[in-house]
Amino acid sequence: MDFEIPENLRMMQDTIRRFVKQDLEPVSQKVEDEDRIPEEIVGKMRELGLFGLSIPEEYGGLGLGTLGECLIYEELTKTNACFRSRIGTSNGIGSMGILFDGTEEQKHRYLPKIASGEWTACFALSEPEAGSDAGNIQTTARRDGDSFVINGLKHFITNGDVADLATVITLTDREKKTRGGITAFVIQKGNPGFYVGTIERKMGLRGSHTCELIFDNCHVPVDNVIGGEPMIGKGFKTAMRVLDKGRLTMGACALGAAQKLLDLSVEYSKERIQFGKPLVRFQSVQNMLADMATEIYAARQMLYHAAWLRDQGNKVIMEASMVKLFCTEMACRVADRALQIFGGMGYMKDLPVERFYRDLRLYRIFEGTSEIQRMVIARELTRP
Ligand SMILES: Cc1cc2nc3c(=O)[nH]c(=O)nc-3n(C[C@H](O)[C@H](O)[C@H](O)COP(=O)(O)OP(=O)(O)OC[C@H]3O[C@@H](n4cnc5c(N)ncnc54)[C@H](O)[C@@H]3O)c2cc1C
């Protein structure tokens, strides 16, 4: 067994660690207050190649592989979660459909611009009547000669407002639904009939916007079907493949935040004096720190192992769900203990603990809730 992280990934990790400390941390509170990431920070993320982490080098990305991507996200999520969301949605769920199932022409047309950060991509699957039950989408794409006409409403779409293009999952055959009746399209901003609707007000993840996308007689050519004509009706599979990979990176995001909360808690418990001694001398505080560290250690091992398995070409459907389930639930337990250790100060907006607490809660909901991950794990376990 080799537990060493390759040298090139270690170097990248160090670069991101420095970037977080020097550039992201100082603006983290401003981003929270203003609910937007300054353009110069987006520019720096472009320079570092962060928009192309998972896009292969032949399309202008860094082609890091799953482990590399997870290591970078683990570092990036030690600060405000919105920074990861700004890049991760684009070179993750927003563009992976094109990479996995797109035609060569589509890959060359879209991926280099996404990898450079010139274009941002988002992923539009969820609808008011189709969340966990993703196969129940109602947004239709009706064939009209050499084009399709799309009508419907997508909601809760991360980065929908800043995205230049969207991977949009539609219903093309109501009878067949997930068994041959769902088709994935790539649609660019400015396409007539494609609008951004309401931007939601939400509990956390400020700096990253979650929007409605509206399709009102939106005409797109057949060329915009991801994978072209042969992939008509096969879009549900594309969407599920995209989400499988996203589950590992979600685990990495939860892990990074949990590690940061542990580090802050250790520091604070050494400094804060009550009853004449630092908190860390009280056994019940030590127990909380020990439980946090132990769960983080377990989460990191399973994440790296599953990422490594995927990089070796293995199918990791069950492992990816286990990682998302365990890491995100673990991080919420860690956040709860961190807030307890910080006491009243943990509840105040002057310190980042309350922000982590709110932001982490989302990870158990999006890209498949914890309940859906358990369903996937059980289904894989009981497969004949
Ligand atoms: C901030 C944010 C950003 C998002 N970004 C995106 C995005 O970029 N693109 C996108 O397409 N979507 C996005 N989503 C949508 C997200 O993926 C869904 O919210 C999620 O899949 C859950 O769907 P739902 O909200 O409709 O909840 P529901 O499906 O209504 O579920 C409600 C509850 O019921 C449980 N439940 C549902 N079905 C079952 C079952 N069969 N067994 C047991 N329990 C069940 C769920 O686990 C949950 O606890 C985002 C959501 C949020 C909040």
PDBQT file of the ligand as one rigid body, heavy atoms in Angstrom, charges set to zero:
ROOT
HETATM    1  C1  LIG A 401     -28.183  25.938  -2.383  1.00  0.00    +0.000 C 
HETATM    2  C2  LIG A 401     -28.612  24.869  -3.347  1.00  0.00    +0.000 A 
HETATM    3  C3  LIG A 401     -27.949  24.739  -4.549  1.00  0.00    +0.000 A 
HETATM    4  C4  LIG A 401     -28.361  23.785  -5.492  1.00  0.00    +0.000 A 
HETATM    5  N1  LIG A 401     -27.734  23.706  -6.704  1.00  0.00    +0.000 NA
HETATM    6  C5  LIG A 401     -28.250  22.907  -7.673  1.00  0.00    +0.000 A 
HETATM    7  C6  LIG A 401     -27.711  22.924  -9.008  1.00  0.00    +0.000 A 
HETATM    8  O1  LIG A 401     -26.731  23.613  -9.295  1.00  0.00    +0.000 OA
HETATM    9  N2  LIG A 401     -28.322  22.173  -9.946  1.00  0.00    +0.000 N 
HETATM   10  C7  LIG A 401     -29.401  21.389  -9.677  1.00  0.00    +0.000 A 
HETATM   11  O2  LIG A 401     -29.900  20.736 -10.591  1.00  0.00    +0.000 OA
HETATM   12  N3  LIG A 401     -29.910  21.332  -8.414  1.00  0.00    +0.000 NA
HETATM   13  C8  LIG A 401     -29.372  22.074  -7.423  1.00  0.00    +0.000 A 
HETATM   14  N4  LIG A 401     -29.907  22.048  -6.155  1.00  0.00    +0.000 N 
HETATM   15  C9  LIG A 401     -31.054  21.194  -5.879  1.00  0.00    +0.000 C 
HETATM   16  C10 LIG A 401     -30.707  20.025  -4.970  1.00  0.00    +0.000 C 
HETATM   17  O3  LIG A 401     -29.973  19.063  -5.671  1.00  0.00    +0.000 OA
HETATM   18  C11 LIG A 401     -32.021  19.500  -4.370  1.00  0.00    +0.000 C 
HETATM   19  O4  LIG A 401     -32.454  20.472  -3.432  1.00  0.00    +0.000 OA
HETATM   20  C12 LIG A 401     -31.872  18.138  -3.701  1.00  0.00    +0.000 C 
HETATM   21  O5  LIG A 401     -31.615  17.139  -4.646  1.00  0.00    +0.000 OA
HETATM   22  C13 LIG A 401     -33.104  17.756  -2.896  1.00  0.00    +0.000 C 
HETATM   23  O6  LIG A 401     -34.279  17.954  -3.621  1.00  0.00    +0.000 OA
HETATM   24  P1  LIG A 401     -35.485  18.794  -2.988  1.00  0.00    +0.000 P 
HETATM   25  O7  LIG A 401     -34.918  20.047  -2.442  1.00  0.00    +0.000 OA
HETATM   26  O8  LIG A 401     -36.553  18.898  -3.987  1.00  0.00    +0.000 OA
HETATM   27  O9  LIG A 401     -35.966  17.947  -1.739  1.00  0.00    +0.000 OA
HETATM   28  P2  LIG A 401     -37.022  16.714  -1.801  1.00  0.00    +0.000 P 
HETATM   29  O10 LIG A 401     -36.671  15.782  -2.894  1.00  0.00    +0.000 OA
HETATM   30  O11 LIG A 401     -38.408  17.265  -1.768  1.00  0.00    +0.000 OA
HETATM   31  O12 LIG A 401     -36.714  15.989  -0.411  1.00  0.00    +0.000 OA
HETATM   32  C14 LIG A 401     -37.203  16.484   0.849  1.00  0.00    +0.000 C 
HETATM   33  C15 LIG A 401     -36.793  15.475   1.911  1.00  0.00    +0.000 C 
HETATM   34  O13 LIG A 401     -37.376  14.197   1.622  1.00  0.00    +0.000 OA
HETATM   35  C16 LIG A 401     -36.368  13.203   1.541  1.00  0.00    +0.000 C 
HETATM   36  N5  LIG A 401     -36.708  12.227   0.523  1.00  0.00    +0.000 N 
HETATM   37  C17 LIG A 401     -37.118  12.446  -0.776  1.00  0.00    +0.000 A 
HETATM   38  N6  LIG A 401     -37.317  11.289  -1.403  1.00  0.00    +0.000 NA
HETATM   39  C18 LIG A 401     -37.013  10.306  -0.524  1.00  0.00    +0.000 A 
HETATM   40  C19 LIG A 401     -36.990   8.880  -0.577  1.00  0.00    +0.000 A 
HETATM   41  N7  LIG A 401     -37.310   8.231  -1.704  1.00  0.00    +0.000 N 
HETATM   42  N8  LIG A 401     -36.619   8.199   0.529  1.00  0.00    +0.000 NA
HETATM   43  C20 LIG A 401     -36.280   8.852   1.654  1.00  0.00    +0.000 A 
HETATM   44  N9  LIG A 401     -36.269  10.195   1.794  1.00  0.00    +0.000 NA
HETATM   45  C21 LIG A 401     -36.613  10.908   0.703  1.00  0.00    +0.000 A 
HETATM   46  C22 LIG A 401     -35.106  13.971   1.168  1.00  0.00    +0.000 C 
HETATM   47  O14 LIG A 401     -33.933  13.248   1.503  1.00  0.00    +0.000 OA
HETATM   48  C23 LIG A 401     -35.292  15.233   1.984  1.00  0.00    +0.000 C 
HETATM   49  O15 LIG A 401     -34.884  15.010   3.291  1.00  0.00    +0.000 OA
HETATM   50  C24 LIG A 401     -29.466  22.945  -5.185  1.00  0.00    +0.000 A 
HETATM   51  C25 LIG A 401     -30.107  23.059  -3.947  1.00  0.00    +0.000 A 
HETATM   52  C26 LIG A 401     -29.694  24.008  -3.031  1.00  0.00    +0.000 A 
HETATM   53  C27 LIG A 401     -30.423  24.104  -1.719  1.00  0.00    +0.000 C 
ENDROOT
TORSDOF 0
